[in-house]
Amino acid sequence: MDNKKIKVLKQHFSNSVDINGREDFLNSSVLVPLVLMDGEYHFIFQKRSKNISQGGEICFPGGRIEEGIDKDSLETALRETYEEFNIEKDKIEIIGRLNTVFSPVGIMVDGYAGLVDIKSLEDIKFNSSEVEYIFSIPVSFFEKNKPSKHYVQIKAFPSVLDTNGEEINLLPFKEFNLPEVYSKPWGNSKYAIYLYKYEEEVIWGLTARLIIDFIGRLR
C-alpha cells in the first residue's frame, strides 16, 4: 500500500459509519408513524395478516430493503408504508432516523419517525392482503409505562442436523485448526426481549426497541 492508496482510504473513512457485516443479514426498514388525534400524538400500529411471514405480529409498516428498487432505507420505509397503508410519501414528514435495531436471528431494521398528515385512522385504506387491522396508541402511554424485560439464550452452533438426522458442519474447525472449543456450541449470551401490554395488544421485540429509542429521545 502506498501514499496514493492512503489518500483514497482517507476519503472512504470520511463517510458515515455503518455496521460491519450488514450484507450478511436481512436488511429492512420501517416507518414509525405518528398522527395527531384529539390534541395528542399517537403511534400507528398494524397487525400483520396471518397469510404472510411473521403473521399475527404487531409492528410498524415496513419491509425488506430491495436492491435495485430502493436507493436507501428511507425510500424502503416510504414505499412499504404506501404498499401497506396506501399513504403517499407527500403525506409524511420525516422528523428523524432512529438507531438501527439488530436481532440475533439475522435481521437489521432501520427506523424513521414520521408525522402522517391524516385526520383519523379511517383515512388509512390499508392493504388487507398484508394487514389484518390497524390501531393507535398514545405516545404518552409509552412515556408513562416502562416495558417488561425478559431474556432468551443465544448460542452459536458450528453444526446442524438435516431432515435425515445427518450432521452438516457449518464451521470446518479441524480444517482451519481452530481451538477444540469451537467444535461444540459456544456462548451463553442473553438477549433482552422487551414487551409492552396495552389493552389486548402486545408490542414486543424489534418494534418495542424502536419505541424505547423514540421515548428515550423525548426524555
N, CA, C and O of each residue as an XYZ file, in Angstrom:
876
protein
N       0.863     -1.198      0.000
C       0.000      0.000      0.000
C       0.890      1.235      0.000
O       1.832      1.328      0.786
N       0.586      2.191     -0.891
C       1.398      3.399     -0.996
C       0.574      4.624     -0.561
O      -0.571      4.496     -0.128
N       1.185      5.809     -0.687
C       0.525      7.041     -0.244
C      -0.740      7.352     -1.044
O      -1.688      7.942     -0.525
N      -0.738      6.943     -2.321
C      -1.914      7.186     -3.155
C      -3.130      6.455     -2.588
O      -4.235      6.993     -2.526
N      -2.887      5.219     -2.179
C      -3.982      4.423     -1.617
C      -4.401      4.944     -0.244
O      -5.570      4.848      0.129
N      -3.455      5.491      0.501
C      -3.785      6.092      1.795
C      -4.742      7.261      1.606
O      -5.673      7.437      2.392
N      -4.515      8.071      0.555
C      -5.403      9.203      0.275
C      -6.818      8.720     -0.045
O      -7.802      9.306      0.406
N      -6.904      7.635     -0.834
C      -8.204      7.061     -1.155
C      -8.869      6.544      0.112
O     -10.071      6.721      0.308
N      -8.081      5.903      0.971
C      -8.599      5.349      2.223
C      -9.160      6.452      3.114
O     -10.204      6.278      3.742
N      -8.470      7.576      3.166
C      -8.938      8.699      3.980
C     -10.301      9.197      3.504
O     -11.149      9.577      4.311
N     -10.501      9.190      2.188
C     -11.775      9.635      1.636
C     -12.902      8.701      2.061
O     -14.004      9.142      2.385
N     -12.605      7.398      2.053
C     -13.624      6.424      2.458
C     -13.920      6.531      3.946
O     -15.067      6.377      4.365
N     -12.902      6.790      4.739
C     -13.108      6.913      6.181
C     -13.917      8.160      6.533
O     -14.487      8.242      7.621
N     -13.967      9.118      5.629
C     -14.710     10.340      5.905
C     -16.219     10.121      5.788
O     -17.007     10.960      6.224
N     -16.617      8.990      5.197
C     -18.038      8.695      5.060
C     -18.648      8.306      6.404
O     -17.924      8.025      7.360
N     -19.953      8.289      6.474
C     -20.630      7.945      7.721
C     -20.377      6.478      8.076
O     -20.219      5.629      7.199
N     -20.344      6.204      9.369
C     -20.084      4.863      9.866
C     -21.327      3.996      9.709
O     -22.444      4.454      9.952
N     -21.130      2.731      9.299
C     -22.241      1.804      9.178
C     -21.923      0.558      9.990
O     -21.003      0.578     10.809
N     -22.657     -0.516      9.783
C     -22.497     -1.747     10.545
C     -21.721     -2.763      9.728
O     -22.126     -3.122      8.623
N     -20.612     -3.223     10.269
C     -19.794     -4.240      9.608
C     -20.573     -5.550      9.522
O     -21.074     -6.045     10.532
N     -20.676     -6.112      8.313
C     -21.388     -7.365      8.129
C     -22.864     -7.212      7.840
O     -23.604     -8.195      7.826
N     -23.297     -5.982      7.609
C     -24.721     -5.732      7.346
C     -25.239     -6.592      6.195
O     -26.380     -7.053      6.226
N     -24.403     -6.807      5.182
C     -24.854     -7.528      3.997
C     -25.167     -8.998      4.273
O     -25.805     -9.659      3.453
N     -24.728     -9.508      5.410
C     -24.995    -10.904      5.761
C     -26.353    -11.088      6.440
O     -26.753    -12.213      6.741
N     -27.049     -9.996      6.676
C     -28.324    -10.062      7.385
C     -29.475     -9.656      6.468
O     -29.267     -9.083      5.399
N     -30.674     -9.963      6.906
C     -31.862     -9.480      6.221
C     -32.041     -8.021      6.642
O     -32.328     -7.733      7.804
N     -31.872     -7.122      5.705
C     -31.967     -5.693      5.999
C     -33.346     -5.174      5.635
O     -33.825     -5.357      4.516
N     -33.971     -4.527      6.599
C     -35.308     -3.983      6.370
C     -35.404     -2.581      6.962
O     -34.493     -2.107      7.642
N     -36.514     -1.943      6.688
C     -36.707     -0.573      7.151
C     -38.177     -0.350      7.456
O     -39.047     -0.870      6.758
N     -38.454      0.423      8.501
C     -39.840      0.697      8.879
C     -40.042      2.185      9.109
O     -39.105      2.929      9.399
N     -41.294      2.591      8.968
C     -41.701      3.930      9.364
C     -42.372      3.828     10.724
O     -43.226      2.969     10.942
N     -41.978      4.710     11.635
C     -42.664      4.819     12.923
C     -43.641      5.980     12.765
O     -43.272      7.131     12.994
N     -44.897      5.687     12.373
C     -45.829      6.757     12.022
C     -46.502      7.382     13.237
O     -46.949      6.696     14.156
N     -46.555      8.691     13.204
C     -47.185      9.471     14.265
C     -48.317     10.290     13.666
O     -48.146     10.952     12.643
N     -49.476     10.237     14.315
C     -50.618     11.016     13.835
C     -51.203     11.788     15.010
O     -51.318     11.264     16.117
N     -51.569     13.036     14.754
C     -52.159     13.891     15.782
C     -53.670     13.666     15.805
O     -54.367     13.949     14.831
N     -54.161     13.155     16.932
C     -55.595     12.916     17.090
C     -56.039     13.410     18.459
O     -55.443     13.060     19.477
N     -57.089     14.226     18.479
C     -57.626     14.766     19.732
C     -56.554     15.488     20.547
O     -56.507     15.371     21.771
N     -55.702     16.230     19.858
C     -54.690     17.033     20.519
C     -53.495     16.272     21.050
O     -52.691     16.831     21.796
N     -53.358     14.993     20.676
C     -52.250     14.190     21.180
C     -51.716     13.278     20.078
O     -52.478     12.741     19.274
N     -50.409     13.114     20.057
C     -49.813     12.247     19.050
C     -49.937     10.781     19.456
O     -49.769     10.409     20.618
N     -50.240      9.964     18.438
C     -50.353      8.511     18.604
C     -49.389      7.812     17.650
O     -49.115      8.310     16.558
N     -48.877      6.652     18.069
C     -48.213      5.741     17.153
C     -49.297      4.942     16.421
O     -50.319      4.590     17.010
N     -49.069      4.662     15.145
C     -49.969      3.800     14.390
C     -49.308      2.430     14.232
O     -48.169      2.326     13.777
N     -50.026      1.400     14.608
C     -49.529      0.036     14.508
C     -50.408     -0.771     13.553
O     -51.540     -0.396     13.248
N     -49.856     -1.876     13.097
C     -50.632     -2.812     12.304
C     -50.453     -4.219     12.875
O     -49.419     -4.543     13.459
N     -51.480     -5.039     12.691
C     -51.339     -6.465     12.946
C     -51.199     -7.133     11.597
O     -52.065     -6.994     10.733
N     -50.096     -7.869     11.414
C     -49.807     -8.474     10.129
C     -50.790     -9.595      9.810
O     -51.230    -10.328     10.696
N     -51.122     -9.711      8.533
C     -52.017    -10.763      8.092
C     -51.430    -12.138      8.410
O     -50.213    -12.322      8.374
N     -52.281    -13.083      8.714
C     -51.826    -14.434      9.037
C     -51.241    -15.156      7.834
O     -50.580    -16.183      7.987
N     -51.477    -14.627      6.641
C     -51.038    -15.299      5.412
C     -49.651    -14.897      4.957
O     -49.186    -15.378      3.923
N     -48.959    -14.012      5.711
C     -47.615    -13.582      5.322
C     -46.638    -13.932      6.437
O     -47.038    -14.382      7.511
N     -45.352    -13.721      6.171
C     -44.338    -14.036      7.165
C     -44.561    -13.223      8.437
O     -45.001    -12.075      8.382
N     -44.252    -13.832      9.587
C     -44.483    -13.215     10.889
C     -45.940    -12.781     11.045
O     -46.237    -11.740     11.631
N     -46.833    -13.599     10.509
C     -48.258    -13.315     10.578
C     -48.746    -13.210     12.018
O     -48.313    -13.958     12.895
N     -49.659    -12.264     12.242
C     -50.230    -12.074     13.560
C     -49.422    -11.183     14.481
O     -49.850    -10.899     15.600
N     -48.244    -10.730     14.022
C     -47.399     -9.883     14.864
C     -47.820     -8.423     14.749
O     -48.355     -7.986     13.730
N     -47.562     -7.685     15.822
C     -47.812     -6.244     15.838
C     -46.520     -5.530     15.441
O     -45.451     -5.824     15.976
N     -46.622     -4.608     14.515
C     -45.414     -3.923     14.047
C     -45.785     -2.593     13.404
O     -46.958     -2.230     13.311
N     -44.748     -1.874     12.960
C     -44.928     -0.668     12.163
C     -44.867     -1.056     10.687
O     -44.364     -2.131     10.362
N     -45.371     -0.201      9.781
C     -45.277     -0.528      8.357
C     -43.820     -0.530      7.904
O     -43.034      0.338      8.282
N     -43.479     -1.520      7.092
C     -42.103     -1.620      6.621
C     -41.843     -2.962      5.972
O     -42.746     -3.788      5.842
N     -40.603     -3.173      5.568
C     -40.262     -4.427      4.925
C     -38.819     -4.450      4.472
O     -38.017     -3.587      4.829
N     -38.509     -5.457      3.677
C     -37.150     -5.698      3.207
C     -36.666     -4.582      2.280
O     -37.420     -4.082      1.446
N     -35.405     -4.205      2.440
C     -34.780     -3.242      1.527
C     -34.481     -3.961      0.219
O     -33.743     -4.946      0.208
N     -35.043     -3.482     -0.875
C     -34.900     -4.121     -2.181
C     -33.818     -3.421     -2.999
O     -33.975     -2.273     -3.416
N     -32.721     -4.135     -3.217
C     -31.643     -3.573     -4.033
C     -32.134     -3.410     -5.473
O     -32.828     -4.275     -6.007
N     -31.767     -2.302     -6.080
C     -32.198     -2.024     -7.441
C     -33.549     -1.343     -7.515
O     -33.943     -0.841     -8.567
N     -34.264     -1.326     -6.387
C     -35.559     -0.651     -6.328
C     -35.493      0.553     -5.392
O     -35.917      1.654     -5.744
N     -34.954      0.326     -4.190
C     -34.846      1.386     -3.195
C     -33.429      1.954     -3.193
O     -32.455      1.207     -3.105
N     -33.321      3.263     -3.290
C     -31.997      3.877     -3.285
C     -31.398      3.908     -1.887
O     -30.177      3.965     -1.737
N     -32.254      3.869     -0.855
C     -31.784      3.824      0.527
C     -32.910      3.297      1.413
O     -34.018      3.044      0.942
N     -32.611      3.139      2.690
C     -33.603      2.550      3.593
C     -34.797      3.470      3.848
O     -35.887      2.987      4.158
N     -34.613      4.778      3.724
C     -35.747      5.694      3.875
C     -36.753      5.455      2.766
O     -37.961      5.437      3.002
N     -36.248      5.272      1.562
C     -37.148      5.016      0.440
C     -37.911      3.712      0.649
O     -39.075      3.593      0.267
N     -37.240      2.735      1.263
C     -37.917      1.473      1.583
C     -39.078      1.712      2.532
O     -40.187      1.230      2.300
N     -38.822      2.460      3.605
C     -39.859      2.725      4.601
C     -41.061      3.429      3.980
O     -42.205      3.100      4.294
N     -40.809      4.386      3.111
C     -41.897      5.126      2.465
C     -42.645      4.247      1.460
O     -43.871      4.297      1.373
N     -41.897      3.447      0.708
C     -42.533      2.555     -0.266
C     -43.433      1.534      0.428
O     -44.573      1.311      0.022
N     -42.896      0.920      1.482
C     -43.663     -0.096      2.196
C     -44.893      0.507      2.886
O     -45.945     -0.129      2.959
N     -44.753      1.733      3.390
C     -45.898      2.393      4.018
C     -47.005      2.638      2.997
O     -48.187      2.500      3.311
N     -46.623      2.997      1.783
C     -47.621      3.177      0.739
C     -48.279      1.843      0.379
O     -49.497      1.766      0.219
N     -47.455      0.785      0.254
C     -47.998     -0.514     -0.130
C     -48.924     -1.096      0.941
O     -49.895     -1.782      0.619
N     -48.623     -0.823      2.214
C     -49.408     -1.408      3.295
C     -50.535     -0.494      3.777
O     -51.628     -0.962      4.096
N     -50.263      0.815      3.827
C     -51.252      1.765      4.364
C     -51.869      2.666      3.298
O     -52.805      3.413      3.584
N     -51.351      2.600      2.072
C     -51.842      3.454      0.987
C     -51.702      4.934      1.324
O     -52.563      5.744      0.981
N     -50.605      5.278      2.001
C     -50.316      6.677      2.334
C     -49.174      7.157      1.442
O     -48.080      6.593      1.466
N     -49.431      8.192      0.661
C     -48.415      8.749     -0.232
C     -47.308      9.415      0.586
O     -47.554      9.915      1.684
N     -46.087      9.418      0.042
C     -44.952      9.967      0.777
C     -45.070     11.471      1.002
O     -44.466     12.006      1.932
N     -45.848     12.163      0.153
C     -46.011     13.600      0.373
C     -46.933     13.898      1.558
O     -47.110     15.056      1.936
N     -47.518     12.848      2.140
C     -48.329     12.991      3.341
C     -47.525     12.689      4.608
O     -48.063     12.686      5.715
N     -46.219     12.436      4.420
C     -45.370     12.041      5.548
C     -44.209     13.014      5.694
O     -43.474     13.261      4.738
N     -44.048     13.558      6.878
C     -42.908     14.430      7.189
C     -41.944     13.666      8.099
O     -42.241     13.410      9.266
N     -40.792     13.311      7.544
C     -39.796     12.573      8.324
C     -39.144     13.528      9.320
O     -38.637     14.580      8.932
N     -39.157     13.168     10.592
C     -38.567     14.034     11.618
C     -37.224     13.507     12.112
O     -36.509     14.209     12.827
N     -36.876     12.282     11.739
C     -35.561     11.786     12.128
C     -35.422     10.282     11.987
O     -36.400      9.544     11.869
N     -34.163      9.857     12.006
C     -33.865      8.424     11.920
C     -33.521      7.893     13.309
O     -32.777      8.518     14.064
N     -34.072      6.739     13.626
C     -33.769      6.066     14.878
C     -32.550      5.172     14.690
O     -32.121      4.924     13.563
N     -31.998      4.693     15.790
C     -30.864      3.782     15.706
C     -31.286      2.471     15.053
O     -32.397      1.986     15.270
N     -30.392      1.906     14.254
C     -30.656      0.604     13.636
C     -30.790     -0.462     14.716
O     -29.975     -0.533     15.635
N     -31.816     -1.282     14.599
C     -32.068     -2.349     15.558
C     -31.557     -3.661     14.983
O     -31.818     -3.990     13.826
N     -30.827     -4.401     15.802
C     -30.258     -5.680     15.381
C     -30.883     -6.821     16.162
O     -31.028     -6.741     17.382
N     -31.250     -7.876     15.462
C     -31.760     -9.084     16.110
C     -30.778    -10.225     15.862
O     -30.308    -10.391     14.737
N     -30.458    -11.014     16.888
C     -29.518    -12.123     16.710
C     -30.035    -13.229     15.792
O     -29.282    -14.140     15.449
N     -31.299    -13.168     15.389
C     -31.805    -14.166     14.444
C     -31.502    -13.761     13.003
O     -31.925    -14.437     12.065
N     -30.771    -12.660     12.827
C     -30.296    -12.297     11.498
C     -31.056    -11.186     10.810
O     -31.146    -11.171      9.582
N     -31.605    -10.255     11.573
C     -32.380     -9.159     10.993
C     -31.842     -7.822     11.482
O     -31.524     -7.669     12.661
N     -31.742     -6.859     10.580
C     -31.409     -5.485     10.932
C     -32.520     -4.579     10.420
O     -32.974     -4.720      9.285
N     -32.951     -3.654     11.262
C     -34.061     -2.776     10.893
C     -33.670     -1.319     11.100
O     -33.302     -0.911     12.202
N     -33.755     -0.543     10.021
C     -33.607      0.910     10.114
C     -34.990      1.500     10.373
O     -35.970      1.077      9.760
N     -35.071      2.468     11.271
C     -36.357      3.065     11.594
C     -36.367      4.564     11.389
O     -35.393      5.246     11.708
N     -37.469      5.082     10.855
C     -37.631      6.513     10.626
C     -38.942      6.980     11.270
O     -40.003      6.406     11.022
N     -38.857      8.012     12.086
C     -40.058      8.583     12.693
C     -40.637      9.615     11.729
O     -39.912     10.451     11.189
N     -41.944      9.546     11.523
C     -42.558     10.463     10.579
C     -43.957     10.897     10.996
O     -44.740     10.097     11.509
N     -44.263     12.173     10.769
C     -45.600     12.709     11.038
C     -46.482     12.455      9.826
O     -46.131     12.820      8.704
N     -47.626     11.828     10.058
C     -48.530     11.478      8.965
C     -49.696     12.466      8.941
O     -50.372     12.673      9.949
N     -49.916     13.064      7.782
C     -50.941     14.099      7.627
C     -52.292     13.455      7.309
O     -52.736     13.444      6.161
N     -52.931     12.922      8.346
C     -54.285     12.392      8.217
C     -55.088     12.865      9.426
O     -54.521     13.306     10.425
N     -56.410     12.770      9.324
C     -57.276     13.242     10.411
C     -57.599     12.125     11.399
O     -57.738     12.364     12.599
N     -57.716     10.902     10.881
C     -58.042      9.769     11.735
C     -57.598      8.482     11.060
O     -57.174      8.497      9.905
N     -57.694      7.377     11.773
C     -57.296      6.087     11.206
C     -58.211      5.676     10.062
O     -57.829      4.854      9.230
N     -59.406      6.235     10.010
C     -60.326      5.909      8.929
C     -59.811      6.389      7.576
O     -60.275      5.929      6.533
N     -58.849      7.318      7.594
C     -58.261      7.806      6.340
C     -57.284      6.794      5.751
O     -56.873      6.936      4.599
N     -56.907      5.774      6.521
C     -55.946      4.774      6.060
C     -56.692      3.603      5.433
O     -57.393      2.865      6.126
N     -56.543      3.436      4.138
C     -57.162      2.322      3.420
C     -56.094      1.229      3.259
O     -55.471      1.090      2.207
N     -55.908      0.465      4.338
C     -54.789     -0.474      4.368
C     -55.011     -1.675      3.446
O     -56.137     -2.011      3.080
N     -53.904     -2.298      3.090
C     -53.894     -3.460      2.201
C     -54.249     -4.706      3.010
O     -53.428     -5.186      3.792
N     -55.439     -5.225      2.836
C     -55.916     -6.341      3.657
C     -55.189     -7.653      3.373
O     -55.297     -8.597      4.155
N     -54.450     -7.724      2.267
C     -53.682     -8.940      1.997
C     -52.421     -9.008      2.858
O     -51.841    -10.079      3.037
N     -52.005     -7.864      3.387
C     -50.817     -7.826      4.242
C     -51.137     -7.409      5.671
O     -50.401     -7.741      6.600
N     -52.222     -6.690      5.843
C     -52.553     -6.119      7.151
C     -53.928     -6.618      7.590
O     -54.908     -6.486      6.858
N     -53.989     -7.194      8.796
C     -55.269     -7.665      9.322
C     -56.088     -6.494      9.858
O     -57.279     -6.374      9.568
N     -55.434     -5.626     10.647
C     -56.096     -4.408     11.109
C     -55.048     -3.433     11.617
O     -53.889     -3.798     11.813
N     -55.462     -2.188     11.828
C     -54.573     -1.157     12.355
C     -55.181     -0.576     13.625
O     -56.388     -0.672     13.850
N     -54.339      0.023     14.447
C     -54.816      0.687     15.657
C     -53.758      1.695     16.087
O     -52.643      1.697     15.567
N     -54.113      2.545     17.035
C     -53.163      3.547     17.514
C     -53.077      3.501     19.029
O     -54.010      3.073     19.708
N     -51.938      3.949     19.545
C     -51.720      4.061     20.982
C     -51.078      5.420     21.239
O     -50.117      5.778     20.558
N     -51.585      6.186     22.206
C     -50.969      7.490     22.501
C     -49.493      7.339     22.888
O     -49.121      6.411     23.607
N     -48.680      8.245     22.412
C     -47.256      8.231     22.771
C     -47.102      8.369     24.280
O     -46.172      7.819     24.869
N     -48.015      9.102     24.899
C     -47.938      9.317     26.346
C     -48.002      8.010     27.128
O     -47.449      7.921     28.224
N     -48.672      6.991     26.579
C     -48.729      5.692     27.260
C     -47.322      5.137     27.447
O     -46.993      4.606     28.508
N     -46.498      5.261     26.419
C     -45.142      4.721     26.478
C     -44.226      5.610     27.319
O     -43.229      5.141     27.869
N     -44.568      6.890     27.415
C     -43.818      7.772     28.299
C     -44.057      7.420     29.765
O     -43.155      7.544     30.594
N     -45.257      6.986     30.075
C     -45.641      6.712     31.455
C     -45.395      5.263     31.880
O     -45.288      4.972     33.072
N     -45.305      4.355     30.901
C     -45.208      2.934     31.220
C     -43.943      2.320     30.633
O     -43.708      2.393     29.427
N     -43.135      1.716     31.495
C     -41.939      1.032     31.030
C     -42.300     -0.374     30.561
O     -43.248     -0.971     31.071
N     -41.559     -0.905     29.601
C     -41.841     -2.271     29.152
C     -41.323     -3.294     30.160
O     -40.399     -3.015     30.923
N     -41.926     -4.473     30.153
C     -41.348     -5.563     30.928
C     -40.151     -6.098     30.149
O     -40.104     -6.004     28.923
N     -39.192     -6.658     30.869
C     -37.950     -7.109     30.253
C     -37.741     -8.596     30.522
O     -37.783     -9.048     31.666
N     -37.517     -9.338     29.458
C     -37.304    -10.775     29.552
C     -36.067    -11.124     28.727
O     -35.464    -10.251     28.102
N     -35.697    -12.391     28.730
C     -34.469    -12.785     28.036
C     -34.656    -14.101     27.289
O     -35.471    -14.945     27.660
N     -33.875    -14.242     26.226
C     -33.700    -15.533     25.570
C     -32.202    -15.824     25.544
O     -31.376    -14.915     25.617
N     -31.874    -17.097     25.439
C     -30.475    -17.509     25.435
C     -29.997    -17.654     23.993
O     -30.687    -18.233     23.154
N     -28.821    -17.126     23.721
C     -28.259    -17.175     22.375
C     -26.979    -18.007     22.383
O     -26.085    -17.772     23.197
N     -26.893    -18.988     21.466
C     -25.683    -19.788     21.324
C     -25.301    -19.884     19.851
O     -26.142    -19.752     18.961
N     -23.996    -20.120     19.614
C     -23.500    -20.337     18.256
C     -23.303    -21.839     18.051
O     -22.634    -22.504     18.842
N     -23.890    -22.355     16.986
C     -23.782    -23.783     16.689
C     -22.904    -23.993     15.455
O     -23.245    -23.502     14.379
N     -21.778    -24.712     15.581
C     -20.896    -24.942     14.438
C     -21.412    -25.997     13.485
O     -20.870    -26.153     12.391
N     -22.458    -26.735     13.876
C     -23.042    -27.757     13.007
C     -24.522    -27.879     13.300
O     -24.987    -27.497     14.374
N     -25.272    -28.423     12.324
C     -26.703    -28.644     12.481
C     -27.042    -30.015     11.912
O     -26.245    -30.610     11.186
N     -28.223    -30.508     12.245
C     -28.707    -31.772     11.700
C     -29.708    -31.488     10.598
O     -30.579    -30.630     10.746
N     -29.582    -32.221      9.472
C     -30.547    -32.054      8.392
C     -31.802    -32.870      8.693
O     -31.909    -33.476      9.759
N     -32.739    -32.885      7.769
C     -34.017    -33.566      7.988
C     -33.850    -35.072      8.160
O     -34.737    -35.736      8.696
N     -32.717    -35.615      7.708
C     -32.455    -37.051      7.845
C     -31.626    -37.370      9.080
O     -31.253    -38.521      9.305
N     -31.335    -36.338      9.887
C     -30.544    -36.557     11.092
C     -29.050    -36.571     10.848
O     -28.279    -36.883     11.755
N     -28.626    -36.235      9.632
C     -27.197    -36.191      9.308
C     -26.616    -34.834      9.706
O     -27.250    -33.794      9.523
N     -25.407    -34.863     10.250
C     -24.771    -33.626     10.701
C     -24.163    -32.867      9.531
O     -23.474    -33.442      8.688
N     -24.425    -31.585      9.495
C     -23.828    -30.690      8.498
C     -22.896    -29.734      9.225
O     -23.336    -28.936     10.054
N     -21.608    -29.816      8.914
C     -20.627    -28.938      9.542
C     -20.646    -27.574      8.858
O     -20.348    -27.454      7.670
N     -20.995    -26.569      9.617
C     -21.026    -25.207      9.094
C     -19.676    -24.528      9.222
O     -19.299    -23.705      8.387
N     -18.953    -24.879     10.275
C     -17.641    -24.294     10.530
C     -16.597    -25.414     10.557
O     -16.546    -26.178     11.521
N     -15.770    -25.525      9.522
C     -14.766    -26.597      9.467
C     -13.573    -26.311     10.387
O     -12.485    -25.966      9.927
N     -13.804    -26.462     11.703
C     -12.787    -26.075     12.685
C     -11.521    -26.907     12.541
O     -10.426    -26.395     12.773
N     -11.644    -28.194     12.160
C     -10.454    -29.041     12.002
C      -9.614    -28.593     10.818
O      -8.388    -28.528     10.907
N     -10.271    -28.286      9.721
C      -9.569    -27.859      8.505
C      -8.719    -26.619      8.744
O      -7.631    -26.484      8.183
N      -9.223    -25.716      9.580
C      -8.501    -24.469      9.839
C      -7.772    -24.484     11.179
O      -7.258    -23.464     11.638
N      -7.740    -25.673     11.798
C      -7.000    -25.856     13.054
C      -7.449    -24.867     14.129
O      -6.636    -24.264     14.830
N      -8.765    -24.722     14.233
C      -9.328    -23.844     15.254
C      -9.331    -24.558     16.602
O      -9.310    -25.788     16.637
N      -9.356    -23.828     17.702
C      -9.387    -24.471     19.016
C     -10.565    -25.444     19.146
O     -11.636    -25.205     18.590
N     -10.363    -26.522     19.870
C     -11.351    -27.579     20.022
C     -12.681    -27.060     20.578
O     -13.735    -27.636     20.304
N     -12.635    -25.985     21.350
C     -13.846    -25.459     21.972
C     -14.906    -25.096     20.934
O     -16.098    -25.085     21.238
N     -14.466    -24.798     19.699
C     -15.407    -24.399     18.658
C     -16.005    -25.578     17.892
O     -16.707    -25.389     16.899
N     -15.724    -26.792     18.360
C     -16.337    -27.979     17.770
C     -17.731    -28.222     18.353
O     -18.500    -29.029     17.829
N     -18.045    -27.520     19.435
C     -19.337    -27.661     20.101
C     -19.985    -26.282     20.226
O     -19.304    -25.267     20.083
N     -21.292    -26.233     20.490
C     -21.943    -24.922     20.668
C     -21.244    -24.099     21.734
O     -20.851    -24.622     22.777
N     -21.089    -22.801     21.469
C     -20.435    -21.939     22.437
C     -21.233    -20.648     22.609
O     -22.069    -20.278     21.785
N     -20.932    -19.992     23.712
C     -21.608    -18.728     24.007
C     -22.865    -18.954     24.812
O     -23.628    -19.879     24.536
N     -23.082    -18.126     25.791
C     -24.286    -18.184     26.604
C     -24.855    -16.782     26.795
O     -25.293    -16.409     27.884
N     -24.836    -16.022     25.710
C     -25.288    -14.636     25.799
C     -26.799    -14.565     25.992
O     -27.553    -15.344     25.410
N     -27.217    -13.626     26.812
C     -28.633    -13.367     26.986
C     -29.031    -12.167     26.127
O     -28.356    -11.137     26.122
N     -30.124    -12.318     25.414
C     -30.636    -11.240     24.576
C     -31.950    -10.748     25.178
O     -32.877    -11.528     25.397
N     -32.014     -9.447     25.442
C     -33.185     -8.878     26.105
C     -34.366     -8.753     25.153
O     -34.224     -8.287     24.023
N     -35.525     -9.174     25.625
C     -36.790     -9.025     24.906
C     -37.683     -8.084     25.710
O     -37.988     -8.347     26.874
N     -38.099     -6.984     25.077
C     -38.954     -6.006     25.753
C     -40.396     -6.165     25.282
O     -40.650     -6.417     24.105
N     -41.344     -6.014     26.223
C     -42.757     -6.138     25.895
C     -43.582     -5.038     26.555
O     -43.419     -4.741     27.738
N     -44.470     -4.440     25.761
C     -45.476     -3.518     26.276
C     -46.841     -4.195     26.139
O     -47.121     -4.841     25.129
N     -47.669     -4.043     27.142
C     -49.045     -4.564     27.080
C     -49.996     -3.378     27.121
O     -50.000     -2.605     28.079
N     -50.801     -3.243     26.075
C     -51.782     -2.158     26.005
C     -53.133     -2.773     25.667
O     -53.348     -3.250     24.553
N     -54.030     -2.757     26.628
C     -55.336     -3.402     26.473
C     -55.102     -4.849     26.029
O     -54.475     -5.614     26.763
N     -55.585     -5.241     24.856
C     -55.410     -6.632     24.424
C     -54.203     -6.818     23.503
O     -53.954     -7.922     23.019
N     -53.464     -5.752     23.265
C     -52.352     -5.823     22.325
C     -51.012     -5.947     23.056
O     -50.811     -5.359     24.119
N     -50.103     -6.723     22.466
C     -48.747     -6.865     22.990
C     -47.778     -6.368     21.921
O     -47.744     -6.893     20.808
N     -46.992     -5.354     22.271
C     -45.982     -4.799     21.362
C     -44.633     -5.220     21.911
O     -44.290     -4.883     23.044
N     -43.872     -5.948     21.125
C     -42.638     -6.514     21.660
C     -41.572     -6.623     20.567
O     -41.781     -6.227     19.420
N     -40.415     -7.178     20.967
C     -39.345     -7.429     20.009
C     -38.736     -6.166     19.436
O     -38.526     -5.186     20.151
N     -38.449     -6.194     18.129
C     -37.794     -5.063     17.477
C     -38.672     -3.809     17.497
O     -38.163     -2.692     17.594
N     -39.989     -3.998     17.406
C     -40.898     -2.852     17.449
C     -40.798     -2.146     18.794
O     -40.773     -0.917     18.856
N     -40.742     -2.924     19.867
C     -40.604     -2.332     21.204
C     -39.279     -1.596     21.334
O     -39.221     -0.536     21.958
N     -38.225     -2.138     20.761
C     -36.918     -1.473     20.836
C     -36.937     -0.127     20.110
O     -36.312      0.828     20.571
N     -37.636     -0.038     18.993
C     -37.758      1.235     18.288
C     -38.512      2.254     19.138
O     -38.162      3.434     19.167
N     -39.538      1.790     19.821
C     -40.292      2.686     20.704
C     -39.422      3.175     21.853
O     -39.452      4.356     22.200
N     -38.655      2.280     22.438
C     -37.758      2.655     23.541
C     -36.769      3.721     23.086
O     -36.492      4.669     23.821
N     -36.242      3.568     21.885
C     -35.326      4.566     21.321
C     -36.043      5.911     21.181
O     -35.516      6.949     21.578
N     -37.234      5.880     20.619
C     -38.006      7.109     20.405
C     -38.291      7.813     21.738
O     -38.060      9.016     21.864
N     -38.789      7.071     22.724
C     -39.132      7.654     24.017
C     -37.887      8.183     24.710
O     -37.938      9.213     25.382
N     -36.773      7.488     24.550
C     -35.510      7.955     25.140
C     -35.104      9.311     24.610
O     -34.525     10.112     25.344
N     -35.396      9.583     23.352
C     -35.057     10.872     22.749
C     -35.965     11.971     23.294
O     -35.542     13.121     23.410
N     -37.206     11.627     23.627
C     -38.103     12.612     24.227
C     -37.616     13.055     25.593
O     -37.799     14.206     25.992
N     -36.989     12.120     26.311
C     -36.568     12.405     27.670
C     -35.203     13.077     27.714
O     -34.701     13.386     28.795
